[in-house]
Amino acid sequence: MESPDGTRGLCWREDRWIPWSEIHMRQQTRGGPGGQHSNRSATAVELRWSVTNTHALSPPEKQRLLKEHISRLGNEGVLRILASEERSASRNRQSALERFKDWLSSSLKKKKKRTATRPTLSSKHRRLDDKKKRSRIKKDRGKFSRDGD
């Protein structure tokens, strides 16, 4: 990761960069560790990044993020990450950037296709045996007929 003064931006995958101009970070007051100090100093960091307005992703990648992570993205496709676990603003900033990188790389990772499998012979026998047992239990619950009446 280069500093905000650098021209490239945040490296989230090898040879993939998000320009610093697209990542908006601001500090705010939040509760958390630090007691009264945390209520008075702006150590929490809020990171915002717009999926729809970014130039770092291709259109199919944008569509995938918007489709699969609509609940995580706010209005107009804006990702919001709030980091307030640490007492220091710089550590919270680092934490927010790390969480952003992890989310982005895991969201755009190719999902493995499920290969269909067939049930084994023993699992078929087990299922049929369980059905027979259950059927017998239910059959025994029925009313008995008296032969003498």
Phi and psi restraints in degrees (value plus and minus 20) as a CYANA .aco file:
   2 GLU   PHI    -110.1   -70.1
   2 GLU   PSI     143.0   183.0
   3 SER   PHI     -90.2   -50.2
   3 SER   PSI     140.5   180.5
   4 PRO   PHI     -78.8   -38.8
   4 PRO   PSI     -38.9     1.1
   5 ASP   PHI     -95.2   -55.2
   5 ASP   PSI     -43.0    -3.0
   6 GLY   PHI     -87.2   -47.2
   6 GLY   PSI     142.6   182.6
   7 THR   PHI    -108.3   -68.3
   7 THR   PSI     -40.0     0.0
   8 ARG   PHI     -98.7   -58.7
   8 ARG   PSI     -89.5   -49.5
   9 GLY   PHI     109.9   149.9
   9 GLY   PSI    -172.1  -132.1
  10 LEU   PHI    -108.5   -68.5
  10 LEU   PSI     101.0   141.0
  11 CYS   PHI    -105.9   -65.9
  11 CYS   PSI      94.6   134.6
  12 TRP   PHI    -126.6   -86.6
  12 TRP   PSI     -35.1     4.9
  13 ARG   PHI    -173.9  -133.9
  13 ARG   PSI     141.4   181.4
  14 GLU   PHI     -76.9   -36.9
  14 GLU   PSI     104.8   144.8
  15 ASP   PHI      44.3    84.3
  15 ASP   PSI       1.8    41.8
  16 ARG   PHI    -145.0  -105.0
  16 ARG   PSI     108.3   148.3
  17 TRP   PHI    -151.0  -111.0
  17 TRP   PSI     124.3   164.3
  18 ILE   PHI    -127.3   -87.3
  18 ILE   PSI     100.4   140.4
  19 PRO   PHI     -82.1   -42.1
  19 PRO   PSI     124.2   164.2
  20 TRP   PHI     -82.1   -42.1
  20 TRP   PSI     -46.1    -6.1
  21 SER   PHI     -87.8   -47.8
  21 SER   PSI     -39.6     0.4
  22 GLU   PHI    -111.1   -71.1
  22 GLU   PSI     -36.6     3.4
  23 ILE   PHI    -117.9   -77.9
  23 ILE   PSI      96.9   136.9
  24 HIS   PHI    -126.2   -86.2
  24 HIS   PSI     102.7   142.7
  25 MET   PHI    -144.5  -104.5
  25 MET   PSI     118.4   158.4
  26 ARG   PHI    -162.3  -122.3
  26 ARG   PSI     132.4   172.4
  27 GLN   PHI    -119.6   -79.6
  27 GLN   PSI     128.5   168.5
  28 GLN   PHI    -171.4  -131.4
  28 GLN   PSI     143.7   183.7
  29 THR   PHI     -99.9   -59.9
  29 THR   PSI     123.6   163.6
  30 ARG   PHI    -173.1  -133.1
  30 ARG   PSI     135.5   175.5
  31 GLY   PHI     -93.1   -53.1
  31 GLY   PSI    -199.8  -159.8
  32 GLY   PHI     111.4   151.4
  32 GLY   PSI    -182.7  -142.7
  33 PRO   PHI     -84.4   -44.4
  33 PRO   PSI     120.1   160.1
  34 GLY   PHI     103.1   143.1
  34 GLY   PSI     -24.2    15.8
  35 GLY   PHI      44.8    84.8
  35 GLY   PSI    -160.1  -120.1
  36 GLN   PHI     -82.6   -42.6
  36 GLN   PSI     -50.4   -10.4
  37 HIS   PHI     -76.1   -36.1
  37 HIS   PSI     -59.5   -19.5
  38 SER   PHI     -90.7   -50.7
  38 SER   PSI     -45.2    -5.2
  39 ASN   PHI     -98.8   -58.8
  39 ASN   PSI     -39.1     0.9
  40 ARG   PHI    -125.7   -85.7
  40 ARG   PSI     -40.6    -0.6
  41 SER   PHI    -131.1   -91.1
  41 SER   PSI     125.9   165.9
  42 ALA   PHI    -106.8   -66.8
  42 ALA   PSI      63.7   103.7
  43 THR   PHI    -124.6   -84.6
  43 THR   PSI     -38.3     1.7
  44 ALA   PHI     -93.7   -53.7
  44 ALA   PSI     124.2   164.2
  45 VAL   PHI    -140.5  -100.5
  45 VAL   PSI     109.4   149.4
  46 GLU   PHI    -130.1   -90.1
  46 GLU   PSI     104.5   144.5
  47 LEU   PHI    -127.8   -87.8
  47 LEU   PSI     111.4   151.4
  48 ARG   PHI    -146.2  -106.2
  48 ARG   PSI     118.2   158.2
  49 TRP   PHI    -166.7  -126.7
  49 TRP   PSI     107.6   147.6
  50 SER   PHI    -111.8   -71.8
  50 SER   PSI      98.6   138.6
  51 VAL   PHI     -90.3   -50.3
  51 VAL   PSI     -59.2   -19.2
  52 THR   PHI     -91.1   -51.1
  52 THR   PSI     -49.3    -9.3
  53 ASN   PHI    -120.0   -80.0
  53 ASN   PSI     -17.0    23.0
  54 THR   PHI     -97.4   -57.4
  54 THR   PSI     128.8   168.8
  55 HIS   PHI    -127.3   -87.3
  55 HIS   PSI     -19.0    21.0
  56 ALA   PHI    -105.3   -65.3
  56 ALA   PSI     -36.7     3.3
  57 LEU   PHI    -133.0   -93.0
  57 LEU   PSI     132.6   172.6
  58 SER   PHI     -98.5   -58.5
  58 SER   PSI     138.9   178.9
  59 PRO   PHI     -75.7   -35.7
  59 PRO   PSI     -59.8   -19.8
  60 PRO   PHI     -83.9   -43.9
  60 PRO   PSI     -55.9   -15.9
  61 GLU   PHI     -86.8   -46.8
  61 GLU   PSI     -60.3   -20.3
  62 LYS   PHI     -81.7   -41.7
  62 LYS   PSI     -66.5   -26.5
  63 GLN   PHI     -81.4   -41.4
  63 GLN   PSI     -59.7   -19.7
  64 ARG   PHI     -83.3   -43.3
  64 ARG   PSI     -64.5   -24.5
  65 LEU   PHI     -83.8   -43.8
  65 LEU   PSI     -63.9   -23.9
  66 LEU   PHI     -86.5   -46.5
  66 LEU   PSI     -54.9   -14.9
  67 LYS   PHI     -96.6   -56.6
  67 LYS   PSI     -67.3   -27.3
  68 GLU   PHI    -105.0   -65.0
  68 GLU   PSI     -42.2    -2.2
  69 HIS   PHI    -144.4  -104.4
  69 HIS   PSI      16.5    56.5
  70 ILE   PHI     -82.7   -42.7
  70 ILE   PSI     -52.8   -12.8
  71 SER   PHI     -92.3   -52.3
  71 SER   PSI     -48.0    -8.0
  72 ARG   PHI    -100.6   -60.6
  72 ARG   PSI     -47.2    -7.2
  73 LEU   PHI    -112.0   -72.0
  73 LEU   PSI     120.6   160.6
  74 GLY   PHI    -105.0   -65.0
  74 GLY   PSI    -171.5  -131.5
  75 ASN   PHI     -81.0   -41.0
  75 ASN   PSI     120.0   160.0
  76 GLU   PHI      36.6    76.6
  76 GLU   PSI       8.3    48.3
  77 GLY   PHI      49.8    89.8
  77 GLY   PSI      19.9    59.9
  78 VAL   PHI    -124.0   -84.0
  78 VAL   PSI     104.2   144.2
  79 LEU   PHI    -103.6   -63.6
  79 LEU   PSI     115.3   155.3
  80 ARG   PHI    -147.9  -107.9
  80 ARG   PSI     102.8   142.8
  81 ILE   PHI    -143.2  -103.2
  81 ILE   PSI     107.7   147.7
  82 LEU   PHI    -134.7   -94.7
  82 LEU   PSI     105.0   145.0
  83 ALA   PHI    -139.5   -99.5
  83 ALA   PSI      96.7   136.7
  84 SER   PHI    -160.3  -120.3
  84 SER   PSI       4.3    44.3
  85 GLU   PHI     -96.7   -56.7
  85 GLU   PSI     -49.2    -9.2
  86 GLU   PHI    -118.8   -78.8
  86 GLU   PSI     145.6   185.6
  87 ARG   PHI    -104.7   -64.7
  87 ARG   PSI     -37.5     2.5
  88 SER   PHI    -123.1   -83.1
  88 SER   PSI     118.2   158.2
  89 ALA   PHI     -86.4   -46.4
  89 ALA   PSI     -56.2   -16.2
  90 SER   PHI     -88.0   -48.0
  90 SER   PSI     -58.8   -18.8
  91 ARG   PHI     -89.3   -49.3
  91 ARG   PSI     -56.1   -16.1
  92 ASN   PHI     -86.3   -46.3
  92 ASN   PSI     -57.7   -17.7
  93 ARG   PHI     -82.9   -42.9
  93 ARG   PSI     -64.8   -24.8
  94 GLN   PHI     -83.3   -43.3
  94 GLN   PSI     -61.0   -21.0
  95 SER   PHI     -83.9   -43.9
  95 SER   PSI     -62.4   -22.4
  96 ALA   PHI     -84.6   -44.6
  96 ALA   PSI     -61.0   -21.0
  97 LEU   PHI     -86.4   -46.4
  97 LEU   PSI     -59.5   -19.5
  98 GLU   PHI     -85.0   -45.0
  98 GLU   PSI     -63.9   -23.9
  99 ARG   PHI     -83.9   -43.9
  99 ARG   PSI     -57.5   -17.5
 100 PHE   PHI     -83.1   -43.1
 100 PHE   PSI     -66.9   -26.9
 101 LYS   PHI     -81.6   -41.6
 101 LYS   PSI     -64.2   -24.2
 102 ASP   PHI     -82.3   -42.3
 102 ASP   PSI     -64.0   -24.0
 103 TRP   PHI     -83.2   -43.2
 103 TRP   PSI     -65.6   -25.6
 104 LEU   PHI     -85.8   -45.8
 104 LEU   PSI     -65.4   -25.4
 105 SER   PHI     -88.6   -48.6
 105 SER   PSI     -58.3   -18.3
 106 SER   PHI     -93.5   -53.5
 106 SER   PSI     -50.5   -10.5
 107 SER   PHI     -91.4   -51.4
 107 SER   PSI     -52.1   -12.1
 108 LEU   PHI    -118.2   -78.2
 108 LEU   PSI     -14.0    26.0
 109 LYS   PHI     -92.1   -52.1
 109 LYS   PSI     120.5   160.5
 110 LYS   PHI     -86.9   -46.9
 110 LYS   PSI     110.4   150.4
 111 LYS   PHI    -103.5   -63.5
 111 LYS   PSI     119.3   159.3
 112 LYS   PHI     -92.7   -52.7
 112 LYS   PSI     118.7   158.7
 113 LYS   PHI     -98.5   -58.5
 113 LYS   PSI     121.8   161.8
 114 ARG   PHI     -98.7   -58.7
 114 ARG   PSI     110.1   150.1
 115 THR   PHI    -114.5   -74.5
 115 THR   PSI     107.6   147.6
 116 ALA   PHI     -90.9   -50.9
 116 ALA   PSI     116.9   156.9
 117 THR   PHI    -142.2  -102.2
 117 THR   PSI     138.4   178.4
 118 ARG   PHI    -122.2   -82.2
 118 ARG   PSI     129.6   169.6
 119 PRO   PHI     -87.4   -47.4
 119 PRO   PSI     126.7   166.7
 120 THR   PHI     -94.3   -54.3
 120 THR   PSI     143.7   183.7
 121 LEU   PHI     -83.8   -43.8
 121 LEU   PSI     -60.6   -20.6
 122 SER   PHI     -87.0   -47.0
 122 SER   PSI     -55.5   -15.5
 123 SER   PHI     -89.0   -49.0
 123 SER   PSI     -53.3   -13.3
 124 LYS   PHI     -83.8   -43.8
 124 LYS   PSI     -66.0   -26.0
 125 HIS   PHI     -82.4   -42.4
 125 HIS   PSI     -61.3   -21.3
 126 ARG   PHI     -81.3   -41.3
 126 ARG   PSI     -64.2   -24.2
 127 ARG   PHI     -83.2   -43.2
 127 ARG   PSI     -63.5   -23.5
 128 LEU   PHI     -87.1   -47.1
 128 LEU   PSI     -58.6   -18.6
 129 ASP   PHI     -83.0   -43.0
 129 ASP   PSI     -62.5   -22.5
 130 ASP   PHI     -83.6   -43.6
 130 ASP   PSI     -57.8   -17.8
 131 LYS   PHI     -85.2   -45.2
 131 LYS   PSI     -60.2   -20.2
 132 LYS   PHI     -85.0   -45.0
 132 LYS   PSI     -62.5   -22.5
 133 LYS   PHI     -82.8   -42.8
 133 LYS   PSI     -65.3   -25.3
 134 ARG   PHI     -83.9   -43.9
 134 ARG   PSI     -59.8   -19.8
 135 SER   PHI     -83.2   -43.2
 135 SER   PSI     -62.8   -22.8
 136 ARG   PHI     -82.4   -42.4
 136 ARG   PSI     -62.2   -22.2
 137 ILE   PHI     -81.5   -41.5
 137 ILE   PSI     -64.6   -24.6
 138 LYS   PHI     -89.2   -49.2
 138 LYS   PSI     -56.1   -16.1
 139 LYS   PHI     -85.0   -45.0
 139 LYS   PSI     -58.1   -18.1
 140 ASP   PHI     -90.2   -50.2
 140 ASP   PSI     -36.7     3.3
 141 ARG   PHI     -96.0   -56.0
 141 ARG   PSI     -35.5     4.5
 142 GLY   PHI     -85.2   -45.2
 142 GLY   PSI     148.3   188.3
 143 LYS   PHI     -96.1   -56.1
 143 LYS   PSI     120.4   160.4
 144 PHE   PHI    -108.3   -68.3
 144 PHE   PSI     121.7   161.7
 145 SER   PHI    -115.5   -75.5
 145 SER   PSI     120.3   160.3
 146 ARG   PHI    -113.4   -73.4
 146 ARG   PSI     112.1   152.1
 147 ASP   PHI     -98.2   -58.2
 147 ASP   PSI     -49.7    -9.7
 148 GLY   PHI     -98.1   -58.1
 148 GLY   PSI     -38.1     1.9
